[in-house]
Amino acid sequence: MPVPNASYSVCIRIEVDHKPGSLGRVATAIGEAGGNISALDIVEVVGDRIIRDVTVFTVDDTHVERIRSALDAIDGVSVQGVSDRVFLMHEGGKIEVRSKIPLHNRDDLSMAYTPGVARVCNDIAAHPANVHRYTIKRNTVAIVTDGTAVLGLGDIGPEASMPVMEGKALLFKEFAGIDAFPICLRVSSADELVETVQRLEPVFGGINLEDVAAPRCFEVEERLKASLDIPVFHDDQHGTAVVVLAALTNALKVVDKKMEDLKVVMAGVGAAGVAITKILLQAGVPNVIGVDRKGAIYEGRADLDASKQWFAEHTNPEARRGSLHEVMPGADVFVGVSGPGLLLRDDLRVMHSDPIVFALANPDPEITPEDAEGLVAVMATGRSDYPNQINNVLCFPGIFKGALDAGANQITEHMKLAAAHAIAAAVPDEELSPGYIVPSVFNKRVVELVAAAVAHAAVEDGVIRS
């Protein structure tokens, strides 16, 4: 059974007898039903009855109903209502636009708006680069999606993708102070997506592509990078790749191995799998074997699209064929960006000594830490309720902050590598352990380190706007 967690967090309002033992029976019933109580609050005392709000972590809607039924079955307990805390958090959206300056009098209005604003407009018309100085473009990112590959939900469309993009905007603001806005587009082709983003360029200082399905995402990113004068970053590809490289850098220190000696098996050869592979090759890994639903990717396989053809030409030097289970023997590292339950304990047994497993499928990994226990040296997932979470929030706020602060017009491979090394460096060598190879997403130093490293790399690469 999955572990109860905050993503299915509910507040149950109950009325109980105000006498000894009542609360104990409530807690016992919730615990026996598999719930995890995280808070208890008194709402009101009415005579010999007390109304409480009980915050409970659960695993799904069915689990919530089972807990409610367990409470209803207790004499002296009445369930008044159940509120889903996740949906309550999303009421009216998670972000807003706020003014940075006060408007107290007519002078303020005359400077912020007409007639004073006309002087600034004329200055930008005469000196277009000043748009980065005198407008929100200086610190604003568009989070662009077509809703075709949202989290583990798939092609759910632009409206349904909004909560995810709002969440991304929230992370930009909270972690890096960047104003980001969700741009969820109803488009039917790469051409429409590219054209729409091109028309948005005057407003934004950077473009964060999000949840665009492969192979469209590759074409869209390349065309936008070639046509826009602002940084373009597909986070599903490069954000994941940067954090994986950071985690692997530190994991190798734990097991005392080197990049140039590794055999890596990659389950999933979509956007994230391709980007992870590219950054691992740049970091010196000599042997990556990618596996999709039909088996290993190798040069000469007849059913490959353009991105998988690139993969075949640059990986799997021994031209290994077969299923995931057939290519696992001797692997030092497994990276999964595919689906739940693909990896078995028997696969771990045939890996090389001190195996490293990054099972990143979300919400259910390719193998759980519980199932891998005792057979891996270092384990990471994409989940926040396990150690070593590979989370893109370690990457994209700092990358964009560094790029925007430096005035970069693109994000280079060097800047991505610099970001990965900065994330890895946020965990001091003396603190490294199998359960601590990446910093916490709440470590405020991460954004500062990444931004500084990225800005420095941008200057070295000569991609600074003049």
N, C-alpha and C positions, 0 to 999 in steps of 0.2 A: 504494500500500500504506500502511495506517495506520502511524503512528510507534510503535515499541516503547515501552512505558510501564509504570509500576509496577503498574497494575491487572491486568496479566498477568505478574507477576514470579514467577520460579521459582528454586529452589535445586537445582542439579544436582550430585550427589556423584559424583566420578569417581576412578578409580584409574589412575595413569599411571606410566610409567617415570621414575625419578628421575635424569634425565640431561639435558644441554643440548638445547634444541629441542623437548622434549615439550610444554611449556606453550605455546610459540609455535604449534605445530600445532593445539592445542585452541582458542586464541584466534582463529586464522585460520578454522577450520571454523565457529565460532559466528558470526563476522563475515560470512563468505560466505553463511551461511544467514539473515542478516538480523537476528540477535540483537544486543543491546547489553549488554556485560558491565559490571556496576556494582560488583562486588566479587569478590575472590579470597581464600580463606582456607585455610590448611593445617589439616587435621584430625589427620593422623597420618602418620608415616613408618615404613614397615615394610620393612627391608632395602633393596632397590634399587627399591622402589615407594613412591609418595607418594599419599596420599588428600587430595583437595581438594574444597571446596565452592565452586561457581562460581554467583554470583547473576547472572541474566540477565533483562533486560527483553524481552518478546516482545509479539505482537499478539493471539494467540488460541491455543486448544488445538492446532489443526493446526500452527501455527508451532512450538510446543513440541516436538511429535513430529518435525518436520522437523529441528530442531536436535539432538534426541537421536539420530536416525538418522545425522546427519553425524558425531557424535562416535563412535558405534558403529563407523563405517567406518574409523576411524583405527587403524592398528596400534599396539599397546601401550597403548591406552586402553580402559578398561572403565567403563561407566556403571552405578553401583551403585543409583541411585534418583533420582527427580525429585520434589521437594516444591513444591506450590503455596503460595507465601508468603501470598497473600491468604486462602486457606482456613485456613492455620495461624494467622493473626491472629484469625480468628473462632472458633477452638476454645473452646467453653465460654462464648461471648459476649464482648462488649467492655467491659461495665460491671459494677460491683458496688456494693453498699451497704456503707458503712463507718461505724463509730461515730466520733463527734466527741469523745467523752469517755472517759477510762480508767475501768475498774472494778477498783480495786486492793483494796478492802476493803468491809466491811459498811456503812460510812457512805456510800460512793459509791453502793452499791446502794440504800440507803434513800432517797437523794435522787433518783436517776435513775428508780427504780421505786417500788414500794410500800414504806412508806406515804406518802413525801413527795410522790409524783406526784399524789396525790389533791388536795392543796392547789392545784396548778396547774390541774387539771381543774375544780375548783369555781370558781376565778377566771375561767376561760374561760366557764363556764356563766353566771356573773353578768355578765360583760363580753365578749360574743362577739367583738368586734373584737380582743381580745388573742390570738386564735388566730394572728394574723399576727405576734405578738411572741414567743410561747412555743412554737411548733411549726415543723416544716419547711415549712409553708404559706408562710412568709415568703420562701422562696427556692427554691420548687419549681414546676416546670412539667410538665404532662402533654403528651406528644407523641402526639396522637390521630390514628389513621388507620383506615379500613376496608379498606385494601389495594386500592382500585379503580383507582388511577392512580399506580403506583409507578415513579418515575424514567421511563425509556423502556420499562419492562417491561409496563405496562398493569395489568389487573385480575388480580393474582396471589394475592390473598387475604391475610388477616391474618398467618398464620404466615410466609409467604414475605416479608412486608414487615418482619419483625422486624429483620433485619440493618441495614436502612436506618434504622429508628427508633433502634436502639441507637447507630448512628453519629451520629445527630443529638444524642442524649443526651451522647455523648462530646464533641461540639463545644461544647455548652452549658457543660459542666464545664470543659473545657480553656481556652476563650476568655473565659468570663464568670464562672466559679465558681458557676454555677447548677446545682442538682440537678434533672435532668430524667429522666423515666422513660417508656419506650415503653408506650403503651396501644393495642394492636392489637385491634380489635373485630370480632367476627363478627356483622354486622348486615345486614339486607336492605332497609332504608328509611331515609330522612332522619329519620323520627320515632324509630326505634330508636336511631339515632346520637345525636340531640339528647337524648333521654331519658337515655341512659347517661351522657353527659358531665355532664348536670345533676346526676345522682346522685353524681358524683365530685367535685363542686365543693368540699365541705368539706376535702378533702385538699390541693388544689393552689392555688398563688397565681396561676397563669396557664395558659391553654390554647393550645398551638401545634397547629393543624390541619395535617395533612400528607398529601399524596398521596390526597386525596378527589376523585373524578372530577367534572367539570362535567357538567350544571348543578347536581348535588346540593350541591356545595361552597358555592355561593352561598347557597342556602337555609339550610344548616346553620350557616354563619357568622353570618348575619343573625339567626337565631333564638337562637343562643347569646349573641351580643352583647346582645340585648334581654333575656335571661332571667338572665344570670349577673352577679355583682358582682365579677368578676375579669377581667383583660385576655384577650381572645380574638384570635388572630392567625393567619390562614391564610397560611403562609409561601410556598407556591407562588404565591399571588397577590401579596401585598404585599411579601414579602421580595425577590422578583425585581424588582418595580416600583421599589422604593426604590433598589436597586443600579443598575438601568438608568438611573434619573434621575441618580444620582451620576456614573455614567460619561459620560452625555450632557452633563452640565454641564461636565465637564472637556474632553470632546472638542470642544465648541463653542469653548472657549478656544483650542484648538490650531488650528482652521480659521477662527477669527474670524467666527463666525455667532451669531445670537441665537435664542432659543426662539420668539419671536413671528414669525419669518420662515420657519419650517420647514414642509416637507411631509414627513410620516413615513408610510412604508408598513409595516404590521404584518402579518406572515404568521403566522396562528394566532390564533384569537379564542376560545380557551378561557379557563380561569381566569387564567393568567398574562397573556395578551394583553389581556383586559379590564382587569385591574388596572393594567398598564403604561399603557394608553391613558388611564385615569382620572387617573393621577398626572401624565402628560404634559400633559393638558388643564389640570389645576390649575396646572402650572408655566408655562402660557402658550402652549403649542403650538397653533396655530389649525387645523391641517389634518392629521388622521390618517385614513388609508384602511386599513381592515382587510380581510383576504382569508382566506377559508376554502377548503375543498376545492372549493366550487362557484363561487368567484370573489369579487369585491368585495362587501362588505356595504353596502347602501344602503337608505334609507327606501323602503318599498314592496315590498321583496323578500318573497315570500310564504312562505318556508319557515323563518322566523326564530323561535327560542325566545325566552324572556323576556330573557336576558342579551344575545343578539344584537340583539333589538329595541331595547334601550337603546343598544347600540352604534350602530345605524343612525340613531337619533334625535339622537345627539350627535357624530357624526363625518361624514367624507366630505361636506363642504359643497357640493361640486360634483356630488354624486351620480354619481361615476364608476362605471362598470360594466366587467366583463370579468375576465380572468384576472390572476394576479400579474404576468405579463410585460407585460400591457397597461396596468397602472396604475403601473409603475415609472418611466416617463419623467418627468424633472423632480424626482424625489424627492431630498431632501437626506439622509434617513436611512432605512435599512432595519433593522427589528427582527424577527428570526425566533424564534418559539417554537413551531415546527411540526415539521419533519422534515428528513432529510438530502437534500442535493443539489437543493433547490428553486430556488436562485438560480444563474443562469448568468453567465458573463463578459459576454455581450451585454447583460444587464440592468444591469450596472454601468456600461457604456459610455453608457447613456442617462440616467443619474442626473445631478443637478445638479453643479456644480463642487465639488471636494473632498468627495466622498461619504463618509458615515459608515455602516459596516455592523456591526451587532451580530447575529451568527449564533449563536443560543444553544441550538439543538437539541443534545441530548446523548445519546449520546457523539459522534454524527456531525453536524456543523453543516450549515446550509442551503447554505453554501459554505465551503470551507476557506481559510485564509489563503494557502496556496500557489496556489490557483486564483484568488484575488482579487488577487494581487500585482501592483502597478503600476497598479491601477485604483481603489484606495480611498485616502482620506487617513488614516482611522482605522479599525481593525478590532478587534473584540472577539468572544470566543466564551465558551462555558461551560466550556471545558476548561482544566485546569491546565498542560498542556504547550505552551500558546501564551501570548503576552503578553496582557494585559488580560482576565483571567478575570472574568466576571460571576458571582460566587459569593455565594449568600445568606448564607454564614457571615460576610460583611462586615456583615450587617444584624441578623439575629435575635438573636444573643447580646447585643448592645448595646441593642437595643430593649427586650428583656425585662428586662435589668439596670436600665435607666433607669426602666422602668415599676414594677418591684418595689421598687427603692430609694426611689422617690418615693411609693409606696403608691397608685399609680393603679388605678382600677377599670375602665379601658378604654384602648384605643389609638386616638387620634384621627387624622384626616387631617393635622392640624398636626404631630403627633408623628412621622408618617412622613416628611413633608417635612423636618422638622428632622434626622431620621436621614440622609436623602439628602444634605443640605447638609454634614453632619458628615463623612460618608464622603468626599465630594468634597474637603473641606478638608484631609483627611489627606495629600493630595498637594500639596505647595507649588507655587505657580504657576511658580517658577523651575525646577522639575524636570519639569514637564509636557512630554510628547512624544507622538508618535503611538503609541509602544509602551508608554507609561506614563500611563494616565488613571485607573486605580483603584489603591488601595494593595494591598500584599500581604495575603493572609489571615493571615499570621503577624506583621503589624505590630500590636503590642500596644496602640498608641495608638488604634487604630480603635475598639475596644470602649469605651475611656474617653471618647473624643470623642462617640461616638453616645449612650452612656448619659447623659452630662451634658446633651447637647442635648435628648434625649427627656424627661428628668426636668424640665428647665426648661420645655419646651413643655407638659407635663402640668400643671404649676403654673399656667401662663398660661391654660390651657384650663379650669381649675377642676375637674379630674377626679380630684382627690386624695381618698382615703378619709379621712373625718373621724374 
